[in-house]
Amino acid sequence: MITAQPVAILSDNYAWLLRCTASGAAAIVDPAEPAPVAAAIDAAGGRLDLILLTHHHGDHIAGTDEIRARYGAKVVGAAADAHRLPKLDQAVAEGDSVALGAARAQVLETPGHTRGHISFYFPDGGVLLCGDTLFSLGCGRLLEGTAAEMFASLSKFAALPPDTLVCCGHEYTESNARFARHADPANEALTAYAAQVSAWRAAGRPSLPSRLADELAANPFLRAPDVATLADLRARKDKF
């Protein structure tokens, strides 16, 4: 089984420290800032087998080479983006799998935010590492991709089991909730979840990981019935 621990880095990013409980194997996802990432790895025993990269932006990959050199971990990322990622030991695409100890992640190609964005889903533990494609109560900006690509990517997530843990790349939930409530003011599940998030943040705790069931009930981007609705929501969010 895989467990996932958020590691706060930079101003509002999360790297994710993963552990296979059966074997002790460990991975870090998107280690952009070496010092807090190394502190979390060392506190967990100092073992690191893999570095998983979701996309090429500096606030997700900047610390990769330093963490690789310190722990000897192998780097896994998208084959399609190999030219703008740190050197990859394993280049992956849709349908590939990545072994972490006794567990295996399914690789999902999830463009929209960037062309080469990928996500990792561990069925054993129900952990989804979705980078900047899906946020709690939001989705990533369409910096390189299209609304149709984002809709297809979010549809892949929506088909996963509802108890899946959504481990995304930023602590944006509270700000996303403001737009979500503006866009979907009659959604009682959203109102309740936004209040819960506010209480968590006021207490100094992360809002992540969230549960996919809560996102399906409250996240307007996951609830969009078609590409046109998603495109309209994203354009309105960009100006909100």
TILUM-98825 format. One record per residue (C-alpha): chain; residue in three letters; residue number from 1; x, z, y. Coordinates in nm, 4 decimals, always signed. Layout:
BEGIN
SITE/ch/aa/i/X/Z/Y
SITE/A/ALA/NUM/X/Z/Y
...
***
This chain:
BEGIN
SITE/ch/aa/i/X/Z/Y
SITE/A/MET/1/+0.0000/+0.0000/+0.0000
SITE/A/ILE/2/+0.1125/-0.0771/+0.3554
SITE/A/THR/3/+0.0896/+0.1712/+0.6414
SITE/A/ALA/4/+0.1257/+0.0703/+1.0074
SITE/A/GLN/5/+0.2544/+0.2850/+1.2938
SITE/A/PRO/6/+0.2447/+0.1683/+1.6575
SITE/A/VAL/7/+0.5716/+0.1983/+1.8485
SITE/A/ALA/8/+0.5205/+0.1946/+2.2255
SITE/A/ILE/9/+0.7707/-0.0342/+2.4000
SITE/A/LEU/10/+0.8156/-0.1911/+2.7444
SITE/A/SER/11/+0.5212/-0.1220/+2.9783
SITE/A/ASP/12/+0.2247/-0.1826/+2.7482
SITE/A/ASN/13/+0.3520/-0.3494/+2.4286
SITE/A/TYR/14/+0.3456/-0.2216/+2.0740
SITE/A/ALA/15/+0.5914/-0.3018/+1.8005
SITE/A/TRP/16/+0.4563/-0.2035/+1.4574
SITE/A/LEU/17/+0.6539/-0.0119/+1.1966
SITE/A/LEU/18/+0.5287/-0.0976/+0.8485
SITE/A/ARG/19/+0.6025/+0.0857/+0.5263
SITE/A/CYS/20/+0.5272/+0.0062/+0.1644
SITE/A/THR/21/+0.4299/+0.3431/+0.0221
SITE/A/ALA/22/+0.5113/+0.2349/-0.3340
SITE/A/SER/23/+0.8700/+0.1269/-0.2683
SITE/A/GLY/24/+0.9721/+0.2702/+0.0693
SITE/A/ALA/25/+1.0472/-0.0785/+0.2039
SITE/A/ALA/26/+0.9991/-0.1062/+0.5802
SITE/A/ALA/27/+0.9444/-0.3760/+0.8403
SITE/A/ILE/28/+0.9145/-0.3899/+1.2167
SITE/A/VAL/29/+0.6885/-0.6384/+1.3943
SITE/A/ASP/30/+0.7909/-0.7860/+1.7318
SITE/A/PRO/31/+1.0774/-0.5470/+1.8254
SITE/A/ALA/32/+1.1239/-0.6464/+2.1889
SITE/A/GLU/33/+1.2907/-0.3228/+2.3065
SITE/A/PRO/34/+1.5676/-0.1951/+2.0782
SITE/A/ALA/35/+1.5984/+0.1740/+2.1781
SITE/A/PRO/36/+1.2447/+0.2996/+2.1021
SITE/A/VAL/37/+1.2232/+0.0736/+1.7974
SITE/A/ALA/38/+1.5494/+0.2114/+1.6565
SITE/A/ALA/39/+1.4344/+0.5674/+1.7299
SITE/A/ALA/40/+1.1140/+0.5098/+1.5319
SITE/A/ILE/41/+1.3009/+0.3502/+1.2409
SITE/A/ASP/42/+1.5545/+0.6325/+1.2294
SITE/A/ALA/43/+1.2817/+0.8974/+1.2475
SITE/A/ALA/44/+1.1164/+0.7311/+0.9465
SITE/A/GLY/45/+1.4358/+0.7417/+0.7405
SITE/A/GLY/46/+1.6494/+0.4614/+0.8802
SITE/A/ARG/47/+1.5503/+0.1865/+0.6377
SITE/A/LEU/48/+1.4530/-0.1583/+0.7633
SITE/A/ASP/49/+1.4123/-0.4556/+0.5309
SITE/A/LEU/50/+1.2283/-0.7117/+0.7450
SITE/A/ILE/51/+1.1661/-0.8093/+1.1052
SITE/A/LEU/52/+0.8377/-0.9991/+1.1399
SITE/A/LEU/53/+0.7863/-1.2136/+1.4516
SITE/A/THR/54/+0.4436/-1.3355/+1.5620
SITE/A/HIS/55/+0.5483/-1.5653/+1.8480
SITE/A/HIS/56/+0.8343/-1.6589/+2.0760
SITE/A/HIS/57/+0.7623/-1.4681/+2.3984
SITE/A/GLY/58/+1.0444/-1.2427/+2.5169
SITE/A/ASP/59/+0.8253/-0.9312/+2.5231
SITE/A/HIS/60/+0.7952/-0.9717/+2.1446
SITE/A/ILE/61/+1.1384/-1.0952/+2.0318
SITE/A/ALA/62/+1.4008/-0.9776/+2.2837
SITE/A/GLY/63/+1.5387/-0.6964/+2.0666
SITE/A/THR/64/+1.5439/-0.8896/+1.7400
SITE/A/ASP/65/+1.9150/-0.9624/+1.7139
SITE/A/GLU/66/+2.0195/-0.6094/+1.8079
SITE/A/ILE/67/+1.7824/-0.4556/+1.5517
SITE/A/ARG/68/+1.8934/-0.7087/+1.2894
SITE/A/ALA/69/+2.2586/-0.6233/+1.3477
SITE/A/ARG/70/+2.1953/-0.2485/+1.3326
SITE/A/TYR/71/+1.9927/-0.2423/+1.0087
SITE/A/GLY/72/+2.0765/-0.5661/+0.8292
SITE/A/ALA/73/+1.7111/-0.6687/+0.8134
SITE/A/LYS/74/+1.5956/-1.0238/+0.7398
SITE/A/VAL/75/+1.3996/-1.2044/+1.0119
SITE/A/VAL/76/+1.0730/-1.3837/+0.9328
SITE/A/GLY/77/+0.8930/-1.6159/+1.1741
SITE/A/ALA/78/+0.7063/-1.9411/+1.2123
SITE/A/ALA/79/+0.8770/-2.2545/+1.0857
SITE/A/ALA/80/+0.7020/-2.4491/+1.3613
SITE/A/ASP/81/+0.8652/-2.2285/+1.6256
SITE/A/ALA/82/+1.2085/-2.1874/+1.4663
SITE/A/HIS/83/+1.3686/-2.3717/+1.7599
SITE/A/ARG/84/+1.2614/-2.0995/+2.0047
SITE/A/LEU/85/+1.2846/-1.7894/+1.7888
SITE/A/PRO/86/+1.5933/-1.5900/+1.6879
SITE/A/LYS/87/+1.7626/-1.7298/+1.3772
SITE/A/LEU/88/+1.5181/-1.7019/+1.0874
SITE/A/ASP/89/+1.6057/-1.5937/+0.7349
SITE/A/GLN/90/+1.2568/-1.6927/+0.6189
SITE/A/ALA/91/+1.0602/-1.9628/+0.8015
SITE/A/VAL/92/+0.6925/-1.9521/+0.7107
SITE/A/ALA/93/+0.3686/-2.1435/+0.7593
SITE/A/GLU/94/-0.0004/-2.1129/+0.6725
SITE/A/GLY/95/-0.0490/-2.0191/+0.3093
SITE/A/ASP/96/+0.2965/-1.8692/+0.2612
SITE/A/SER/97/+0.3425/-1.5048/+0.1695
SITE/A/VAL/98/+0.6036/-1.2485/+0.2671
SITE/A/ALA/99/+0.7063/-0.9686/+0.0294
SITE/A/LEU/100/+0.7612/-0.6186/+0.1626
SITE/A/GLY/101/+0.8448/-0.4018/-0.1338
SITE/A/ALA/102/+0.5481/-0.4104/-0.3707
SITE/A/ALA/103/+0.3141/-0.5575/-0.1065
SITE/A/ARG/104/+0.2697/-0.9133/+0.0121
SITE/A/ALA/105/+0.1549/-1.0408/+0.3496
SITE/A/GLN/106/-0.0447/-1.3578/+0.3821
SITE/A/VAL/107/+0.0758/-1.5801/+0.6660
SITE/A/LEU/108/-0.1966/-1.7158/+0.8943
SITE/A/GLU/109/-0.1285/-1.9817/+1.1565
SITE/A/THR/110/-0.3178/-1.8569/+1.4618
SITE/A/PRO/111/-0.2497/-2.0824/+1.7628
SITE/A/GLY/112/-0.4269/-2.0489/+2.0933
SITE/A/HIS/113/-0.2065/-1.8130/+2.2936
SITE/A/THR/114/+0.0970/-2.0168/+2.1892
SITE/A/ARG/115/+0.1225/-2.3284/+1.9704
SITE/A/GLY/116/+0.3372/-2.1649/+1.7029
SITE/A/HIS/117/+0.1731/-1.8212/+1.6869
SITE/A/ILE/118/+0.1375/-1.6714/+1.3384
SITE/A/SER/119/-0.0209/-1.3511/+1.2092
SITE/A/PHE/120/+0.0495/-1.1434/+0.8995
SITE/A/TYR/121/-0.2261/-0.9927/+0.6830
SITE/A/PHE/122/-0.1520/-0.7349/+0.4126
SITE/A/PRO/123/-0.4552/-0.7085/+0.1820
SITE/A/ASP/124/-0.3059/-0.3973/+0.0190
SITE/A/GLY/125/-0.3726/-0.1549/+0.3018
SITE/A/GLY/126/-0.5895/-0.3916/+0.5023
SITE/A/VAL/127/-0.3385/-0.4381/+0.7853
SITE/A/LEU/128/-0.3518/-0.7357/+1.0243
SITE/A/LEU/129/-0.0575/-0.7993/+1.2584
SITE/A/CYS/130/-0.2109/-1.0398/+1.5073
SITE/A/GLY/131/+0.0344/-1.0346/+1.7983
SITE/A/ASP/132/-0.1277/-1.1738/+2.1117
SITE/A/THR/133/-0.4023/-1.3808/+1.9469
SITE/A/LEU/134/-0.6587/-1.1022/+1.9114
SITE/A/PHE/135/-0.6655/-0.7896/+2.1253
SITE/A/SER/136/-0.9033/-0.5004/+2.0923
SITE/A/LEU/137/-1.2091/-0.6104/+2.2934
SITE/A/GLY/138/-1.0249/-0.9271/+2.4002
SITE/A/CYS/139/-0.8111/-1.2229/+2.3025
SITE/A/GLY/140/-0.4903/-1.3792/+2.4275
SITE/A/ARG/141/-0.4686/-1.6147/+2.7235
SITE/A/LEU/142/-0.4658/-1.9826/+2.6333
SITE/A/LEU/143/-0.1122/-2.0423/+2.7580
SITE/A/GLU/144/-0.0274/-2.3328/+2.5258
SITE/A/GLY/145/-0.3286/-2.3767/+2.2994
SITE/A/THR/146/-0.6905/-2.4772/+2.3389
SITE/A/ALA/147/-1.0183/-2.2924/+2.3165
SITE/A/ALA/148/-1.0882/-2.4789/+1.9912
SITE/A/GLU/149/-0.7609/-2.3521/+1.8423
SITE/A/MET/150/-0.8329/-1.9961/+1.9539
SITE/A/PHE/151/-1.1860/-2.0141/+1.8130
SITE/A/ALA/152/-1.0463/-2.1294/+1.4768
SITE/A/SER/153/-0.7855/-1.8522/+1.4804
SITE/A/LEU/154/-1.0392/-1.5820/+1.5605
SITE/A/SER/155/-1.2665/-1.7195/+1.2892
SITE/A/LYS/156/-0.9898/-1.6586/+1.0348
SITE/A/PHE/157/-0.9759/-1.2947/+1.1433
SITE/A/ALA/158/-1.3546/-1.2564/+1.1397
SITE/A/ALA/159/-1.3583/-1.3557/+0.7724
SITE/A/LEU/160/-1.1303/-1.0653/+0.6711
SITE/A/PRO/161/-1.2757/-0.7410/+0.5289
SITE/A/PRO/162/-1.4467/-0.5287/+0.7967
SITE/A/ASP/163/-1.2232/-0.2263/+0.7302
SITE/A/THR/164/-0.9128/-0.4275/+0.8237
SITE/A/LEU/165/-0.6861/-0.2498/+1.0736
SITE/A/VAL/166/-0.6218/-0.4681/+1.3777
SITE/A/CYS/167/-0.2620/-0.4166/+1.4948
SITE/A/CYS/168/-0.2143/-0.6240/+1.8080
SITE/A/GLY/169/+0.0693/-0.6528/+2.0537
SITE/A/HIS/170/-0.0558/-0.4791/+2.3697
SITE/A/GLU/171/-0.2434/-0.1722/+2.4884
SITE/A/TYR/172/-0.5040/-0.3716/+2.6802
SITE/A/THR/173/-0.8196/-0.2179/+2.5333
SITE/A/GLU/174/-0.9367/-0.0141/+2.8299
SITE/A/SER/175/-0.8963/-0.3011/+3.0755
SITE/A/ASN/176/-1.0490/-0.5456/+2.8266
SITE/A/ALA/177/-1.3490/-0.3145/+2.7956
SITE/A/ARG/178/-1.4296/-0.3584/+3.1648
SITE/A/PHE/179/-1.4672/-0.7338/+3.1280
SITE/A/ALA/180/-1.6388/-0.7058/+2.7913
SITE/A/ARG/181/-1.9067/-0.4788/+2.9367
SITE/A/HIS/182/-1.9478/-0.7178/+3.2306
SITE/A/ALA/183/-1.9912/-1.0104/+2.9898
SITE/A/ASP/184/-2.2143/-0.8295/+2.7381
SITE/A/PRO/185/-2.3845/-0.5433/+2.9251
SITE/A/ALA/186/-2.6660/-0.4897/+2.6719
SITE/A/ASN/187/-2.4334/-0.4369/+2.3746
SITE/A/GLU/188/-2.4786/-0.0716/+2.2768
SITE/A/ALA/189/-2.1954/-0.0824/+2.0232
SITE/A/LEU/190/-1.9633/-0.2025/+2.2989
SITE/A/THR/191/-2.0774/+0.0694/+2.5392
SITE/A/ALA/192/-2.0139/+0.3383/+2.2794
SITE/A/TYR/193/-1.6775/+0.1964/+2.1770
SITE/A/ALA/194/-1.5613/+0.1614/+2.5382
SITE/A/ALA/195/-1.6428/+0.5286/+2.5947
SITE/A/GLN/196/-1.4448/+0.6218/+2.2853
SITE/A/VAL/197/-1.1464/+0.4193/+2.4038
SITE/A/SER/198/-1.1562/+0.5871/+2.7444
SITE/A/ALA/199/-1.1520/+0.9288/+2.5761
SITE/A/TRP/200/-0.8588/+0.8298/+2.3545
SITE/A/ARG/201/-0.6561/+0.7000/+2.6480
SITE/A/ALA/202/-0.7372/+1.0055/+2.8611
SITE/A/ALA/203/-0.5991/+1.2164/+2.5761
SITE/A/GLY/204/-0.2804/+1.0084/+2.5724
SITE/A/ARG/205/-0.3375/+0.8458/+2.2334
SITE/A/PRO/206/-0.3237/+0.4739/+2.1508
SITE/A/SER/207/-0.6444/+0.2762/+2.1134
SITE/A/LEU/208/-0.4799/+0.0879/+1.8270
SITE/A/PRO/209/-0.5070/+0.0046/+1.5496
SITE/A/SER/210/-0.8741/-0.0742/+1.5835
SITE/A/ARG/211/-1.1075/-0.1589/+1.2955
SITE/A/LEU/212/-1.2226/-0.5158/+1.2542
SITE/A/ALA/213/-1.5805/-0.3915/+1.2053
SITE/A/ASP/214/-1.5732/-0.2419/+1.5555
SITE/A/GLU/215/-1.4284/-0.5628/+1.7004
SITE/A/LEU/216/-1.6961/-0.7727/+1.5304
SITE/A/ALA/217/-1.9613/-0.5498/+1.6848
SITE/A/ALA/218/-1.8122/-0.5169/+2.0327
SITE/A/ASN/219/-1.5499/-0.7843/+2.1124
SITE/A/PRO/220/-1.7184/-1.0701/+2.3027
SITE/A/PHE/221/-1.4500/-1.3186/+2.2005
SITE/A/LEU/222/-1.4962/-1.2508/+1.8292
SITE/A/ARG/223/-1.8731/-1.2658/+1.8802
SITE/A/ALA/224/-1.8656/-1.6051/+2.0563
SITE/A/PRO/225/-2.0820/-1.8403/+1.8458
SITE/A/ASP/226/-1.9025/-2.1616/+1.9402
SITE/A/VAL/227/-1.6009/-2.3089/+2.1176
SITE/A/ALA/228/-1.7836/-2.3684/+2.4464
SITE/A/THR/229/-1.8867/-2.0035/+2.4723
SITE/A/LEU/230/-1.5334/-1.8880/+2.3964
SITE/A/ALA/231/-1.3885/-2.1266/+2.6545
SITE/A/ASP/232/-1.6326/-1.9976/+2.9175
SITE/A/LEU/233/-1.5535/-1.6345/+2.8345
SITE/A/ARG/234/-1.1794/-1.6940/+2.8524
SITE/A/ALA/235/-1.2053/-1.8772/+3.1847
SITE/A/ARG/236/-1.4180/-1.5946/+3.3294
SITE/A/LYS/237/-1.1785/-1.3307/+3.1978
SITE/A/ASP/238/-0.8834/-1.5090/+3.3590
SITE/A/LYS/239/-1.0527/-1.4706/+3.6987
SITE/A/PHE/240/-1.1993/-1.1230/+3.6450
***
